[in-house]
Amino acid sequence: MFLTCIFLLLLLSKEAQSQKNLAVNTNNYGPYTLVLNDVSLCKGPKNQNATSITAAFEKINNKFTGIANMNVTYSSETHIEDIRISVYNDTAQTKKLLWNYKLKEPCEHFAIAAILKELLKTHKCNVKKGTYRCYFDLRDVVNSYLGTSFFYGAYLFKVITSAKKRNIFCLILKAVFNKTHS
């Protein structure tokens, strides 16, 4: 989970800068304040699941703080095949798909291989049967990988991690990047 969030944010920063319709200017890009509107698990596209997940996303005064505490239980040894990320511009009227990205060999990726190995004790993207606890702050992940500036607006991120014929997990994150006023 933590790994996918890191990868998602890293991907978003690079891909958003390449979007022709997101020309950088001071009205739509710069220092931001992050607001997490919703974080939830979702059902993956495959019929079977490789994991059972319990998650708690902390709220204070009915607002998400960014703290995620998850237990991910693998029912058998599982090979992580790919990570798919869809990023949408999320407005009240529409959800416009900005891009899709599929990482076919996540354990060979320069940014996430070491994290997978550390969190899930993977060897060549194989995760042993067992329960793994993931505790992290999504705001720290965002700030670490996007830096201090990003495109303003509301985004919906859908991250799906899969084994060959089974879902590993699915996460939806709704976030708003507001312009920071000095």
Accessible surface in RSA format (square Angstrom, percent):
REM  Atomic radii and reference values for relative SASA: ProtOr
REM  Chains: A
REM  Algorithm: Lee & Richards
REM  Probe-radius: 1.40
REM  Slices: 20
REM RES _ NUM      All-atoms   Total-Side   Main-Chain    Non-polar    All polar
REM                ABS   REL    ABS   REL    ABS   REL    ABS   REL    ABS   REL
RES MET A   1    11.63   6.0   0.22   0.1  11.41  27.2   0.22   0.2  11.41  15.1
RES PHE A   2    51.80  25.9  51.80  32.1   0.00   0.0  51.80  31.4   0.00   0.0
RES LEU A   3     4.65   2.6   4.65   3.3   0.00   0.0   4.65   3.3   0.00   0.0
RES THR A   4     2.23   1.6   2.23   2.3   0.00   0.0   0.01   0.0   2.22   3.4
RES CYS A   5     1.20   0.9   1.18   1.3   0.02   0.0   1.20   3.0   0.00   0.0
RES ILE A   6     3.74   2.1   3.74   2.8   0.00   0.0   3.74   2.7   0.00   0.0
RES PHE A   7     4.13   2.1   4.13   2.6   0.00   0.0   4.13   2.5   0.00   0.0
RES LEU A   8     0.37   0.2   0.37   0.3   0.00   0.0   0.37   0.3   0.00   0.0
RES LEU A   9     1.67   0.9   1.67   1.2   0.00   0.0   1.67   1.2   0.00   0.0
RES LEU A  10    26.35  14.7  26.35  18.9   0.00   0.0  26.35  18.5   0.00   0.0
RES LEU A  11    11.68   6.5   8.35   6.0   3.32   8.3  11.64   8.2   0.03   0.1
RES LEU A  12     0.05   0.0   0.00   0.0   0.05   0.1   0.00   0.0   0.05   0.1
RES SER A  13    14.48  12.2  14.24  19.0   0.24   0.6   8.15  17.4   6.33   8.9
RES LYS A  14   112.11  54.7 101.88  62.5  10.23  24.4  77.89  70.1  34.22  36.5
RES GLU A  15    51.19  29.4  50.91  38.5   0.29   0.7   1.40   2.7  49.80  40.7
RES ALA A  16     0.00   0.0   0.00   0.0   0.00   0.0   0.00   0.0   0.00   0.0
RES GLN A  17   106.49  59.6  81.98  59.9  24.51  58.4  22.24  47.3  84.26  63.9
RES SER A  18    76.21  64.4  46.16  61.6  30.04  69.2  49.46 105.3  26.75  37.5
RES GLN A  19    41.11  23.0  34.30  25.1   6.81  16.2   1.93   4.1  39.18  29.7
RES LYS A  20   203.24  99.2 171.64 105.3  31.60  75.2 123.87 111.5  79.37  84.5
RES ASN A  21    90.00  62.1  55.63  53.8  34.36  82.7  46.37 111.6  43.62  42.2
RES LEU A  22    29.82  16.6  27.85  19.9   1.97   5.0  27.86  19.6   1.97   5.3
RES ALA A  23    68.98  63.4  57.47  88.7  11.51  26.2  66.97  94.3   2.01   5.3
RES VAL A  24    89.52  58.9  60.43  54.7  29.08  70.1  60.43  52.5  29.08  78.9
RES ASN A  25    73.14  50.4  63.30  61.2   9.84  23.7  38.47  92.6  34.67  33.5
RES THR A  26   108.25  77.0 104.72 106.2   3.53   8.4  80.07 107.6  28.18  42.6
RES ASN A  27   121.61  83.9 101.37  98.0  20.23  48.7  25.80  62.1  95.81  92.6
RES ASN A  28    41.05  28.3  40.43  39.1   0.61   1.5  25.88  62.3  15.17  14.7
RES TYR A  29    53.95  25.2  48.04  27.3   5.91  15.4  27.62  20.8  26.33  32.5
RES GLY A  30     6.94   8.6   0.00   N/A   6.94   8.6   6.94  19.0   0.00   0.0
RES PRO A  31    75.77  55.2  75.77  69.1   0.00   0.0  75.77  62.6   0.00   0.0
RES TYR A  32    24.62  11.5   4.43   2.5  20.19  52.5   4.43   3.3  20.19  24.9
RES THR A  33    71.92  51.2  68.11  69.0   3.82   9.1  55.65  74.7  16.28  24.6
RES LEU A  34    26.89  15.0   6.23   4.5  20.66  51.9   6.23   4.4  20.66  55.6
RES VAL A  35    58.84  38.7  56.02  50.7   2.82   6.8  58.84  51.1   0.00   0.0
RES LEU A  36     9.64   5.4   1.41   1.0   8.23  20.7   1.41   1.0   8.23  22.2
RES ASN A  37    81.34  56.1  59.56  57.6  21.78  52.4  20.91  50.3  60.43  58.4
RES ASP A  38    51.49  36.1  51.49  51.3   0.00   0.0  10.74  25.3  40.75  40.6
RES VAL A  39     6.92   4.6   1.32   1.2   5.60  13.5   1.32   1.1   5.60  15.2
RES SER A  40    38.89  32.9  36.71  49.0   2.17   5.0  29.32  62.4   9.57  13.4
RES LEU A  41    64.11  35.7  40.40  28.9  23.71  59.6  40.62  28.5  23.50  63.2
RES CYS A  42    36.05  27.3  11.33  12.6  24.72  58.1  22.27  56.4  13.78  14.9
RES LYS A  43   156.46  76.3 130.93  80.3  25.53  60.8 120.07 108.1  36.39  38.8
RES GLY A  44     7.30   9.0   0.00   N/A   7.30   9.0   0.08   0.2   7.22  16.2
RES PRO A  45    83.13  60.6  40.17  36.6  42.96 156.2  53.30  44.0  29.83 185.4
RES LYS A  46    52.15  25.4  46.72  28.7   5.43  12.9  39.41  35.5  12.74  13.6
RES ASN A  47   150.96 104.1 119.55 115.5  31.41  75.6  27.79  66.9 123.17 119.0
RES GLN A  48   112.03  62.6 107.80  78.8   4.24  10.1  32.96  70.1  79.08  60.0
RES ASN A  49    90.85  62.7  68.97  66.7  21.88  52.7  11.70  28.2  79.15  76.5
RES ALA A  50     0.26   0.2   0.00   0.0   0.26   0.6   0.26   0.4   0.00   0.0
RES THR A  51    16.77  11.9   1.94   2.0  14.83  35.3   2.75   3.7  14.02  21.2
RES SER A  52    74.52  63.0  66.10  88.2   8.42  19.4  39.11  83.3  35.41  49.6
RES ILE A  53    39.42  22.4  13.18   9.8  26.24  63.2  13.18   9.5  26.24  71.2
RES THR A  54    87.83  62.5  81.61  82.7   6.22  14.8  79.23 106.4   8.60  13.0
RES ALA A  55    38.95  35.8   1.78   2.7  37.17  84.6   4.99   7.0  33.97  90.0
RES ALA A  56    61.81  56.8  54.75  84.5   7.07  16.1  60.32  85.0   1.49   3.9
RES PHE A  57    36.79  18.4  18.66  11.6  18.13  47.2  18.78  11.4  18.02  51.6
RES GLU A  58    77.00  44.2  65.99  49.9  11.01  26.2  30.55  59.1  46.45  37.9
RES LYS A  59   103.53  50.5  77.09  47.3  26.44  63.0  35.12  31.6  68.41  72.9
RES ILE A  60   105.13  59.8  97.38  72.5   7.75  18.7 101.57  73.1   3.55   9.6
RES ASN A  61   135.69  93.6 103.72 100.2  31.98  77.0  35.27  84.9 100.43  97.1
RES ASN A  62   126.83  87.5 101.77  98.3  25.06  60.3  30.35  73.0  96.48  93.3
RES LYS A  63   149.31  72.8 145.33  89.2   3.98   9.5  92.19  83.0  57.12  60.8
RES PHE A  64    34.47  17.2  18.69  11.6  15.78  41.1  18.69  11.3  15.78  45.2
RES THR A  65    19.35  13.8  14.67  14.9   4.68  11.2  19.35  26.0   0.00   0.0
RES GLY A  66     3.48   4.3   0.00   N/A   3.48   4.3   2.63   7.2   0.86   1.9
RES ILE A  67    33.31  19.0  32.01  23.8   1.30   3.1  32.01  23.1   1.30   3.5
RES ALA A  68     0.00   0.0   0.00   0.0   0.00   0.0   0.00   0.0   0.00   0.0
RES ASN A  69    49.70  34.3  45.66  44.1   4.04   9.7   7.67  18.5  42.03  40.6
RES MET A  70     1.16   0.6   0.22   0.1   0.93   2.2   1.16   1.0   0.00   0.0
RES ASN A  71    60.37  41.6  59.43  57.4   0.94   2.3   8.00  19.2  52.37  50.6
RES VAL A  72     5.48   3.6   5.48   5.0   0.00   0.0   5.48   4.8   0.00   0.0
RES THR A  73    51.72  36.8  51.03  51.7   0.69   1.6  37.10  49.8  14.62  22.1
RES TYR A  74     4.62   2.2   3.89   2.2   0.73   1.9   0.00   0.0   4.62   5.7
RES SER A  75    67.62  57.1  52.07  69.5  15.55  35.8  49.11 104.6  18.50  25.9
RES SER A  76    45.15  38.2  43.89  58.6   1.26   2.9  38.35  81.7   6.80   9.5
RES GLU A  77   106.56  61.2  85.58  64.7  20.98  50.0  30.04  58.1  76.53  62.5
RES THR A  78     2.81   2.0   0.21   0.2   2.60   6.2   2.81   3.8   0.00   0.0
RES HIS A  79    76.07  41.6  69.85  48.5   6.22  15.9  46.29  47.7  29.78  34.6
RES ILE A  80     3.69   2.1   2.26   1.7   1.43   3.4   2.26   1.6   1.43   3.9
RES GLU A  81    52.71  30.3  48.50  36.7   4.21  10.0   8.66  16.7  44.06  36.0
RES ASP A  82    15.51  10.9  15.51  15.4   0.00   0.0   1.47   3.5  14.05  14.0
RES ILE A  83     1.13   0.6   1.13   0.8   0.00   0.0   1.13   0.8   0.00   0.0
RES ARG A  84    69.66  29.2  68.63  35.0   1.03   2.5  29.98  41.0  39.68  24.0
RES ILE A  85     0.89   0.5   0.00   0.0   0.89   2.1   0.08   0.1   0.80   2.2
RES SER A  86    22.84  19.3  22.67  30.3   0.16   0.4   0.33   0.7  22.51  31.5
RES VAL A  87     0.00   0.0   0.00   0.0   0.00   0.0   0.00   0.0   0.00   0.0
RES TYR A  88    55.35  25.8  55.35  31.5   0.00   0.0  22.97  17.3  32.38  39.9
RES ASN A  89    51.88  35.8  51.31  49.6   0.56   1.4   1.25   3.0  50.63  48.9
RES ASP A  90    20.60  14.4  16.09  16.0   4.52  10.7   1.04   2.5  19.56  19.5
RES THR A  91    60.51  43.0  47.51  48.2  13.01  31.0  53.20  71.5   7.31  11.1
RES ALA A  92   109.16 100.4  57.32  88.5  51.84 117.9  70.93  99.9  38.23 101.3
RES GLN A  93   154.44  86.4 120.21  87.9  34.23  81.5  63.32 134.8  91.11  69.1
RES THR A  94    84.71  60.2  75.86  76.9   8.85  21.1  68.29  91.7  16.42  24.8
RES LYS A  95   112.55  54.9  85.25  52.3  27.30  65.0  47.20  42.5  65.36  69.6
RES LYS A  96   114.25  55.7 108.76  66.7   5.49  13.1  77.50  69.8  36.75  39.1
RES LEU A  97    79.41  44.2  59.82  42.8  19.60  49.3  59.82  42.0  19.60  52.7
RES LEU A  98    22.49  12.5   4.38   3.1  18.11  45.5   6.64   4.7  15.86  42.7
RES TRP A  99    18.63   7.5  12.15   5.9   6.48  15.2  18.63   9.9   0.00   0.0
RES ASN A 100    95.99  66.2  70.05  67.7  25.94  62.5  30.32  73.0  65.67  63.5
RES TYR A 101    73.60  34.4  67.75  38.5   5.85  15.2  41.04  30.8  32.55  40.1
RES LYS A 102   103.99  50.7  81.26  49.9  22.73  54.1  35.27  31.7  68.71  73.2
RES LEU A 103    17.38   9.7  16.83  12.0   0.54   1.4  17.38  12.2   0.00   0.0
RES LYS A 104   144.64  70.6 132.46  81.3  12.17  29.0  75.74  68.2  68.90  73.4
RES GLU A 105   101.34  58.2  93.31  70.6   8.03  19.1  38.80  75.0  62.54  51.1
RES PRO A 106     0.87   0.6   0.87   0.8   0.00   0.0   0.87   0.7   0.00   0.0
RES CYS A 107    29.46  22.3  14.10  15.7  15.35  36.1  13.42  34.0  16.04  17.3
RES GLU A 108   136.41  78.3 103.80  78.5  32.61  77.6  44.22  85.5  92.20  75.3
RES HIS A 109    26.87  14.7  20.75  14.4   6.13  15.7  16.53  17.0  10.34  12.0
RES PHE A 110   157.33  78.7 117.36  72.7  39.97 104.0 129.36  78.4  27.97  80.1
RES ALA A 111    20.19  18.6   4.92   7.6  15.27  34.7  11.73  16.5   8.46  22.4
RES ILE A 112     0.00   0.0   0.00   0.0   0.00   0.0   0.00   0.0   0.00   0.0
RES ALA A 113    29.59  27.2  25.71  39.7   3.88   8.8  26.15  36.8   3.44   9.1
RES ALA A 114    76.96  70.8  65.33 100.8  11.63  26.4  72.02 101.4   4.94  13.1
RES ILE A 115    31.30  17.8  30.61  22.8   0.69   1.7  31.30  22.5   0.00   0.0
RES LEU A 116     4.92   2.7   4.92   3.5   0.00   0.0   4.92   3.5   0.00   0.0
RES LYS A 117   131.29  64.0 128.83  79.0   2.46   5.8  73.28  66.0  58.01  61.8
RES GLU A 118   125.33  72.0 114.74  86.8  10.59  25.2  43.97  85.1  81.36  66.4
RES LEU A 119    49.32  27.5  38.39  27.5  10.92  27.5  39.28  27.6  10.04  27.0
RES LEU A 120    13.27   7.4  13.20   9.4   0.08   0.2  13.20   9.3   0.08   0.2
RES LYS A 121   143.00  69.8 127.58  78.3  15.42  36.7  98.78  88.9  44.23  47.1
RES THR A 122     8.08   5.7   3.80   3.8   4.28  10.2   0.00   0.0   8.08  12.2
RES HIS A 123   123.53  67.5 121.33  84.3   2.20   5.6  88.39  91.1  35.14  40.9
RES LYS A 124   160.55  78.3 137.48  84.4  23.07  54.9  91.33  82.2  69.22  73.7
RES CYS A 125     5.62   4.3   5.43   6.1   0.19   0.5   4.50  11.4   1.12   1.2
RES ASN A 126    47.78  33.0  45.53  44.0   2.25   5.4   5.66  13.6  42.12  40.7
RES VAL A 127     0.00   0.0   0.00   0.0   0.00   0.0   0.00   0.0   0.00   0.0
RES LYS A 128   140.96  68.8 140.67  86.3   0.29   0.7  83.79  75.4  57.17  60.9
RES LYS A 129   149.41  72.9 127.28  78.1  22.13  52.7  72.32  65.1  77.09  82.1
RES GLY A 130    26.26  32.4   0.00   N/A  26.26  32.4  26.26  72.1   0.00   0.0
RES THR A 131    84.30  60.0  53.45  54.2  30.85  73.5  36.51  49.0  47.79  72.2
RES TYR A 132    31.03  14.5  27.72  15.8   3.31   8.6  23.48  17.6   7.55   9.3
RES ARG A 133   153.89  64.6 124.75  63.6  29.15  69.4  49.58  67.8 104.31  63.2
RES CYS A 134     3.37   2.6   1.61   1.8   1.77   4.1   1.84   4.7   1.54   1.7
RES TYR A 135   130.30  60.8 102.80  58.5  27.50  71.6  70.52  53.0  59.78  73.7
RES PHE A 136    12.81   6.4   5.99   3.7   6.82  17.8  12.81   7.8   0.00   0.0
RES ASP A 137    22.13  15.5  16.75  16.7   5.38  12.7   7.61  17.9  14.52  14.5
RES LEU A 138     1.60   0.9   1.60   1.1   0.00   0.0   1.60   1.1   0.00   0.0
RES ARG A 139    92.19  38.7  92.19  47.0   0.00   0.0  29.07  39.7  63.12  38.3
RES ASP A 140    86.52  60.6  84.28  83.9   2.24   5.3  25.37  59.7  61.15  61.0
RES VAL A 141     6.50   4.3   4.20   3.8   2.30   5.6   6.50   5.7   0.00   0.0
RES VAL A 142     1.54   1.0   1.54   1.4   0.00   0.0   1.54   1.3   0.00   0.0
RES ASN A 143    77.88  53.7  69.01  66.7   8.88  21.4  25.41  61.1  52.48  50.7
RES SER A 144    83.10  70.2  44.76  59.7  38.35  88.3  27.33  58.2  55.77  78.1
RES TYR A 145    77.59  36.2  60.93  34.7  16.66  43.4  35.16  26.4  42.44  52.3
RES LEU A 146    15.75   8.8   0.00   0.0  15.75  39.6   1.58   1.1  14.17  38.1
RES GLY A 147    34.13  42.1   0.00   N/A  34.13  42.1  30.72  84.3   3.41   7.6
RES THR A 148   116.69  83.0 105.10 106.5  11.59  27.6  82.33 110.6  34.36  51.9
RES SER A 149    30.64  25.9  25.98  34.7   4.66  10.7  10.66  22.7  19.97  28.0
RES PHE A 150     3.60   1.8   3.60   2.2   0.00   0.0   3.60   2.2   0.00   0.0
RES PHE A 151     1.63   0.8   1.63   1.0   0.00   0.0   1.63   1.0   0.00   0.0
RES TYR A 152    36.23  16.9  19.59  11.1  16.64  43.3  18.64  14.0  17.59  21.7
RES GLY A 153    28.78  35.5   0.00   N/A  28.78  35.5  27.97  76.7   0.82   1.8
RES ALA A 154    26.64  24.5  22.33  34.5   4.31   9.8  22.33  31.5   4.31  11.4
RES TYR A 155     7.26   3.4   6.80   3.9   0.47   1.2   3.13   2.4   4.13   5.1
RES LEU A 156    13.79   7.7  13.79   9.9   0.00   0.0  13.79   9.7   0.00   0.0
RES PHE A 157     0.74   0.4   0.57   0.4   0.16   0.4   0.57   0.3   0.16   0.5
RES LYS A 158    63.56  31.0  62.36  38.3   1.20   2.8  14.93  13.4  48.63  51.8
RES VAL A 159     0.47   0.3   0.47   0.4   0.00   0.0   0.47   0.4   0.00   0.0
RES ILE A 160    20.02  11.4  20.02  14.9   0.00   0.0  20.02  14.4   0.00   0.0
RES THR A 161     5.29   3.8   5.29   5.4   0.00   0.0   5.29   7.1   0.00   0.0
RES SER A 162     0.00   0.0   0.00   0.0   0.00   0.0   0.00   0.0   0.00   0.0
RES ALA A 163     6.11   5.6   6.09   9.4   0.03   0.1   6.09   8.6   0.03   0.1
RES LYS A 164   151.10  73.7 134.24  82.4  16.86  40.1  87.84  79.1  63.26  67.4
RES LYS A 165   158.88  77.5 146.31  89.8  12.57  29.9  93.27  84.0  65.61  69.9
RES ARG A 166    53.11  22.3  53.11  27.1   0.00   0.0  15.89  21.7  37.21  22.6
RES ASN A 167     3.54   2.4   3.48   3.4   0.06   0.1   3.38   8.1   0.15   0.1
RES ILE A 168     3.37   1.9   1.59   1.2   1.78   4.3   1.62   1.2   1.75   4.7
RES PHE A 169    14.25   7.1   8.27   5.1   5.98  15.6  14.23   8.6   0.02   0.1
RES CYS A 170     2.98   2.3   0.55   0.6   2.44   5.7   0.55   1.4   2.44   2.6
RES LEU A 171     0.50   0.3   0.40   0.3   0.09   0.2   0.40   0.3   0.09   0.3
RES ILE A 172    39.03  22.2  38.82  28.9   0.21   0.5  38.82  28.0   0.21   0.6
RES LEU A 173     2.71   1.5   2.63   1.9   0.07   0.2   2.63   1.8   0.07   0.2
RES LYS A 174    58.05  28.3  58.05  35.6   0.00   0.0  18.22  16.4  39.83  42.4
RES ALA A 175     2.30   2.1   1.30   2.0   1.00   2.3   1.30   1.8   1.00   2.7
RES VAL A 176    30.51  20.1  30.51  27.6   0.00   0.0  30.51  26.5   0.00   0.0
RES PHE A 177     1.78   0.9   0.62   0.4   1.17   3.0   0.62   0.4   1.17   3.3
RES ASN A 178    64.02  44.2  61.31  59.2   2.71   6.5  19.28  46.4  44.75  43.3
RES LYS A 179    85.74  41.8  74.11  45.5  11.63  27.7  45.58  41.0  40.16  42.8
RES THR A 180    59.37  42.2  47.22  47.9  12.15  29.0  46.81  62.9  12.56  19.0
RES HIS A 181   153.17  83.7 125.20  87.0  27.97  71.6  87.29  90.0  65.87  76.7
RES SER A 182   161.75 136.7  84.00 112.1  77.75 179.1  80.53 171.5  81.22 113.8
END  Absolute sums over single chains surface
CHAIN  1 A     9770.6       7967.8       1802.7       5223.6       4546.9
END  Absolute sums over all chains
TOTAL          9770.6       7967.8       1802.7       5223.6       4546.9
